[in-house]
Amino acid sequence: MTIQPSPGSSGFLPGSSGYLDMFPERRMSYFSNSYVIGLTVAAGIGGLLFGYDTGVISGALLYIKDEFEEVNQSSFLQETIVSMALVGAIIGAAGGGWINDAYGRKKATLLADIVFAAGSVVMAAAPNPYVLILGRLFVGLGVGIASVTAPVYIAEASPSEVRGGLVPGTWRWMVGVAGVPAVIQFCIMLCLPESPRWLFMKDDKAKAIAILSKIYDVARLQDEIDHLSITEEEECQKRNDVKISDVFKSKEIRLAFLVGAGLQAFQQFTGINTVMYYSPTIVQMAGFSSNQLALLLSLVIAAMNAAGTVLGIYLIDHFGRKKLAISSLAGVIASLFILAGAFFGKSSGSSNELYGWIAVLGLALYIACFSPGMGPVPWTVNSEIYPEQYRGICGGMSATVNWISNLIVAQTFLSIAEAVGTGSTFLILAGIAVLAVVFVIMYVPETMGLAFVEVEQIWKERAWGSSSNTESLLEQGDDK
């Protein structure tokens, strides 16, 4: 792959594999710059908003059913309490791309925190399930905006070589405490800068360079500034107000979006939030009738999810996005077959508790396989595969696909399980996971360690072929 070098550089793009091979002393590790760690941790709290909310609602639902009889008697109402946050997330993600581009990543994050915290207060004070559903809608709005903002902020404020690794008592307390991460993030974000790439795009170069100087050492700083300057010149020539229809007019952008949106859809349709939202309910369906025991087992599964996510932070920049997704999906398929087998055995009329423990094992294996791979990979890939002028709108569109898919799964799981059986439902999810493996193998490129411009060249080659892409690059060189 041929990339046009920036003026005065070594002939390679900053952060690209060639550049870092030539200057290995400029390669950054996860812990080599405390400033980057601070930016990443602060933005990454956005992931806790949805992660905590997902985990807490699964356990709180057991107690909500005890308090509100109409919820206990209606699977549809249970699904609505869970999925209304997803309706809000769809709306938040759809508008989040525009908010990011118009007002910046920092202000978008602050807005997400305010809305999420407000929703948590409404949920905690809900006198009936319908007010609770309203609070879930507000929480979802905040989560949707954060889901678009956090990956982009981290990707733009991090060096390419570490970019991928950098995303009690009653139910009222459980859902109320959900606002704490939002308040913490809001306070921290007030002290943090805007994304330097966005500042460059908005012609605030002095502030952008001041931020970059805290991320990179002197030897690499000038190369990064040169690269951003060239990128900005190219984007200014191409930039108008990008509309949704523009995404589908450009062949290479269309290909990138279909890959990004496809990954987001498969992430949900392979059943992750079925497991997370309904894990206590699934445990009870497997034969453990006690609320306390079901909640305890689901908390163990949630802890495994957190541990797997930490592992994924390491693997995604050492193992690669594509390999990690494929291996993750292979484990997901195996665990879904185990879950299906357990529920088929249970439905055969056997009172053997072994089937219940097999179901718990299947849930744990599912999380252990999913969380390091298909959990972070779709979000990471979507933060890397779009050109600057499309990054906000495509990121918002693909996140919207994720939340719509999530809504469909959450709103239908219990109903489908009642209609065809829980075992058959897990078999359907396993079939979708097989399709996901085929999709990743055929269409998803490896973006580990690539600079943004290198990723753009991948789509140009796929859209127009390598020969036409080479000619285009030569013409760019002649123009310069």
N, C-alpha and C positions, 0 to 999 in steps of 0.2 A: 504494500500500500504506500503511495507516494503522497506526502503532505508538504505543502508550501511552507518553508521555514520563515520565521519572523526575522525582521531586520536586525542585524547585529548579534544574532544568536548563533548557536553551534550547528544549526541546520535541523534541529528537531524542536517540536513543540514542547514547552514546559510541561512536565508531568507525564509526557509520553514515555513508552517503553524505551525507545531509542535514546531519548534525552537522559533518562535515568541510568541506562546502561553506560553511557559515556561519562556521566558524572554521578557515580554511585554515592559519593559523599553528600549529595544534595537530596538523596531519598529520605523521606520523613517517615518515622514510625508513629504508632498511635500515641505514645507518651513523650515524644520529643518536643512538643510545644504545648505548654499549659494553656495558652490562649485558645488554641484550636479545641482542646479538650473542653474548655469552658463553654465555647460556642455550641459545641455538639451536645453536651449534656443539657444545656438550657433548652435548645430546640428539641432534643429528644424527649423531654418531659411531655411534649405533645403526644407522643406515642403512649405514654402512661394514661392519658385521658381516656382513650378508647380501651386500652388494655385493662385498666382498673374497672371501668364501667362494665365491660364485657364480663369480667370475672365476678363482680359484685352482684350484678342482676341475676346471674345464674343461681346464686345462693339465696339472694333476697326473695326470689320468686317463690321459694318454698314457704316462706313466712307470710308473704303477701297473700297467698292462697288461703292461709289460715285466718287472716284478718278479714278479708273481703270474700264473702261466700259466693258472690257472683263470679269472681275470678276463678275460684275453685271448681265451679260447675261448668266453666266455658274454656275449652282449649283455644278457641278463637281469641278470647280476651287475653289469655296468657301470651299468645303469639303477638298480639297487638302491643302489649306492654313492652315486650322484648324488642319488637321491630319498629316501634314508633321512633326510637332513636335513629334507626336507619333511614326513615323518611326524612328526618331532619338532616342527617348526614348527606343524603343525596342533594338536598337543596344547598347545604353549606359547601359541598364539594363543587357543585355546578357554578356557584358564584365565587368560590374561593380563588379560582384561576384569575378571574378579572380583578379581584381585590388585590391579589399578589402583584400583578403587573401595574395596576394603577397607583397603589398606595405603599407598596413595598412589603417585604417578607415580615419585617418587625411589627408593623401596625396590624397586619393580618393576624399574627400570632396573638397580639394583645386583645384584639376583638374576639378571637376564638376563646380566650381565657375568660373574658367577661361573660359571654353568652353561656359557656359551660357552667361557670360558677352559679349564675342565676338559675339555670335549670336544676342544679343540685339542690338549691334552697327550696324551689317549688316542689321537688320530689319529696324532700324530707318532711315538708309540712302538709302533704296531700291528704285531704279528709276523705277522699274516695278514689277509686281507680282511674276515673276520668281526668282528675287533676294530675294524678301521677303520670298518666299518658302525656299530658301537656308538658310536664317537666321533662319527660323523656325526649320530646320533640326539641326542646331548647338545648338539652345536652347534645343531641345529635347534630344540631346546627354548629355548635362549637367544635365537635369532633370532626365534622366534614371539612370545615375551614382548616383545622389543624392538619388533617390528613394530606391536604394539598401543600401546605406551607412548609411543614417540618422537613420533608425529604429534599425539597428544592433549596431551602436555606442551608442545610447541612452539605449538600452537594456543591453549592456555589462557594461556600466558605471553607472548604476542605481541600487539601492536596489530593490529586487523583489517585495516588498510590494507597491512600487510606480512606478514600471516599465512601466505599461500600459499607464499612463497619461502623462508620460514625452516624437508626429508626427504633361493733361488739354488742351483742345483745339483740336488738331488733332490726328489722329491715330498714326502718327510717334512719337509724344511724349509719347503716351500711351504705345507703344511697346518698345520704347527706355528706359523708366524708369524701365522696367522689369529687367534691369541689376543691379539696385541699391541693391536689397537684396543679390545678388551674391557677389558684391564688399564688402558689409558689412560683410558677413559671411567669406569671404576670409581673411579679416583683423583680425577678431576675432579668426579664427581657427589657425592662425599663433602663437597665444599666448596660445593655449590650448594643452593638452597632448594627446597622443594616448590612445586608449582603453586599460585598464589594462589587460583584458583577452587576447587580441591579443599580448601584450608585453610578457605575460607569455608563450604564445604559441611559440613565437620567442626567448625564453630563455633570455629575458631581465628582470630578476626578480627584481633586485634592483629598477629599474625605475617603474615597476608595483607596487611594495609595497609602494613606495613613493606616488604614485597617490592614491592608496587605503587608505592610512593613512589620506588623505584629505576628503575621502568620509565617512569612518566609524570611530567610536570612538574606544578607546583602547580595551574595553570589547569585541567588535565584530570583530576587525581587525584580530586577530590571527585565529579565526574560518574561516574567508574568505580566508586567506592565505593558511591554511591547505586544505580547499576545492579545491582551485585552483591548489595546488600541486598535490593532488590525481587525479584531473581531467586531469592535464597535463601528468602525468605518464600513465594514461589509454589511452589518445589520442596518445602519442608517440608510444605506442605499436601497435595501430591500424592505425596510420597515414602513408599513402603513398600519392602520388599525386592523389587526388580524381578526378575522371572523371565523366562526365555526366552519362555514362553507369552504374557507381557504384551506383547511386541513385536508379536505378530500380532493382539492384541485391539483395539489402537488403530489406526484406519484411517490416520491421518497418519504414525504411527511405522512402520506396515507399508509405506507407500509410500516413506518415506525409506530404510528398510532394503533394500527391493528395488532401489532405485537404487544404493545403496552397494555391496551385494553383487554386483549386475550388473556394475558397473564393475570390481570386483576379479576377477570371473570372466573377463570379456572381456580384461582385461590379460594374463592367463595363456594363454587359449585362442587369442590371436592370435600366440603363439609366442615371446615374448621370452626365456623361459628355455631354450627349445629352442636358440635362437641362442647364449645366454650359456654354458649348460652344455656344449654340444656343438660350439661354434665350431671348436676345433682338429680335432675328428673330422669335421665338415662340410668343412673345408678339405682334409683328407686324402681324403675321399670325392670331392672335386672334382678330385683328381688330384695333390695335393702330398703325396708319401709321406713326406718327411722330418719327423720329430718336431720338430726345431728350427725348420724353416721354418713348419710348421703352427702352432706355438706363437707364433712371432714375429708372424705375420699375425693370430692371435687376440688378441694383446696390443695390436696397433694398433686392432683393433675395440673392445677394452675401454677403451682411452684415449679413443676417440670417444664411448663411453658416458659416461665421466666428464665430458668436455667438454660433451656434450649436456645432461647433468643440470645443470651450472652455468648453461647458457643457459636451461633451464627455470625456474630460480630467478627469473630476471628476467621471463620471459614470462608466468608464471602470474599475476602481480599487475599486469600491464600489458595483456595480450592477453585474459585471461579463461580460466576453466577449460574451458568448453564449446567455445569456438572452438579452443582449443589442442588439445583431445582430437580434434576432428573433423579438423583439418589434420594432426595426427600420424597418425591412422588412414589418411588418404588416402595419405600417403607409405609407410606400412607395406604397404598393398595393392599399390602399384606395385613395391616392393622384393621382395615375395613372388612376384609374377609373374616378376620378373627371375631370382630364385633357381630357380623352377620351370623356366623356359626353359633355364637353364644346365644343370640336371641332366637335362632331357629330351634336350638336345643331346649331353651326355656319354654318356647311356645308348644313344644311337643307334649307338655303336661308333666315333665319331670320336676320334682321338687328339690333336686340336687342343687345345693348352693354353689357347687363348682362352676356352674354356668354363669352365675353372678360374678364370681371372681375372674372368670375368663373375660367377661365384658369389661370389667375394670382394667384388666391387663391390656385389652385391646385399646381402650381409651388412652391409657398411659403411653402405649407404644405409638399410637397415632400422634400424640403431642410431641413425643420424643423425636419423631421423624419429621413432623411438619414444621415445628417452631424454628429450627436452625436454617431451613431451606425455603419452602414455599411461603413462610411467614414474611421474611425480609426481602426476598429476591424480587417480587413484583414491584415493590415500592422503590427499591434501589435502581432497578432497570429503568423504571419510568422517570426517575430523576436524572438519568444520564442520556437518554436516547433522542431527545428533541433539541433542535436548534434554539438559540436564545429567544428569538421572537415568537416561537411557538411553545416555549417551555411552560408558561403559565396556563395557556388555554388547553393544551394537550394534557398537561398534568391534571387539570380540573376535570376534563372530560373522562380521562381514564379512571380517576378516583370516583367519578359519578357512576361509571360502569361497575366498579367494585361495590359501591353501596347499594345499587339497584340489585345486583346479584345477591348480596348479603341479605337484603330485604326479602327477596323471593324465597331464599332458603329458610330464613328465620320464620317467615309468615306461614310456611307450608309444612315444615318438618313434622310437627305433632299431628297435623291433619292427615298427611300422607302415611305416617306410621300407623295411625288408627285405621286407615283405609286398606293398606296392603300389608301391614306388619312391619315392625321395626327392622327385622332381619332383611327383608326385601328392600327397605329404604337404604340400608347400608350397602347392599349390593348395587343399587343404582348409583350411589356415590362412588363406589369402586370403579364402575364402568366409566364414569366421567373422568376419574383420575387416570385411567388408561389413555383416554383421548388427550388428556393434558400432557402426558409423556410424549406422545406423537407430535403434538403442537410444539413443545419446547425443542425437540430434536430437529424439527424441520424449519422452524421460523425464528427462533430466538438467537441472536448473535451473542458472542462473548464480549462483554464490555469491560472486564476487569483491567484496571490500570490504564485505560485509554483516555486521552484528552477528549474534550467535547467535540473538537473539530474532527478528530479521527473517527469518532462514532458517526458523525455526519457523512463521512466518506463511505462508510459501510452501506448506508441507505442509498447513496448515489450509485454505487456499484451494483447493488441489487436491483435498483430501478432501471438503470440505463446500460449496465454492463461495464466491465473494467476498462475497455478500450475507449468508450466515449467519456468516461470519467477522467482518464489520463489526458485526453485532448482538452477537456475543460480546465484541468489544472495547469496545463501548458499555456492556455490562453490567459489564465489569471496571472501567471508568471510574466508573460509578455506585456500585459497591461501595467504591471508594476515596474 
